[in-house]
Amino acid sequence: MSALVTFIGCGLVLFGFAAEKFAEHRWLAASRPAPLDALAILALTLPAFGLMLMATLAT
């Protein structure tokens, strides 16, 4: 069970990084600062949730 939760946590972190990279490319293409949108929220919350999930398992 712990391996599955670790795998899910790592996947959430990686999906968060991918969302951040996609949002960065989209914002650079617009050549102006972007407002806070769903991709920015995903880029912040997915890695945080994945790390929290793995940390609770480690204790």
C-alpha positions as CSV (number, residue, x, y, z in Angstrom):
1,M,0.0,0.0,0.0
2,S,2.8,2.4,0.8
3,A,4.4,1.9,-2.6
4,L,1.1,2.8,-4.3
5,V,0.6,6.0,-2.2
6,T,4.2,7.0,-3.0
7,F,3.7,6.4,-6.7
8,I,0.5,8.5,-6.6
9,G,2.3,11.3,-4.6
10,C,5.1,11.4,-7.1
11,G,2.7,11.4,-10.0
12,L,0.9,14.4,-8.5
13,V,4.2,16.3,-8.1
14,L,5.1,15.5,-11.7
15,F,1.7,16.6,-13.0
16,G,2.0,19.8,-11.1
17,F,5.4,20.5,-12.7
18,A,4.0,19.7,-16.1
19,A,1.0,22.1,-15.5
20,E,3.5,24.8,-14.5
21,K,5.6,24.3,-17.6
22,F,2.5,24.4,-19.9
23,A,1.3,27.5,-18.1
24,E,4.7,29.2,-18.5
25,H,4.7,28.5,-22.3
26,R,1.2,29.8,-22.6
27,W,2.0,33.0,-20.6
28,L,5.1,33.6,-22.7
29,A,3.2,33.3,-25.9
30,A,0.8,35.9,-24.7
31,S,3.8,38.2,-23.9
32,R,2.1,39.8,-20.9
33,P,1.6,38.8,-17.3
34,A,-1.3,36.4,-16.9
35,P,-3.9,36.5,-14.3
36,L,-4.3,33.7,-11.8
37,D,-6.0,30.9,-13.6
38,A,-6.7,27.2,-13.2
39,L,-3.2,26.1,-14.4
40,A,-1.5,28.3,-11.9
41,I,-3.6,26.9,-9.1
42,L,-2.9,23.3,-10.3
43,A,0.8,24.1,-10.5
44,L,0.8,25.1,-6.9
45,T,-1.6,22.6,-5.3
46,L,-0.7,19.3,-7.1
47,P,2.9,19.2,-5.9
48,A,1.9,20.4,-2.4
49,F,-0.8,17.7,-2.1
50,G,1.5,15.0,-3.5
51,L,4.3,15.9,-1.0
52,M,1.8,16.1,1.9
53,L,0.5,12.6,0.9
54,M,4.0,11.1,1.0
55,A,4.9,12.9,4.2
56,T,1.8,11.6,6.1
57,L,2.7,8.1,5.0
58,A,6.3,8.5,6.2
59,T,5.2,9.3,9.8
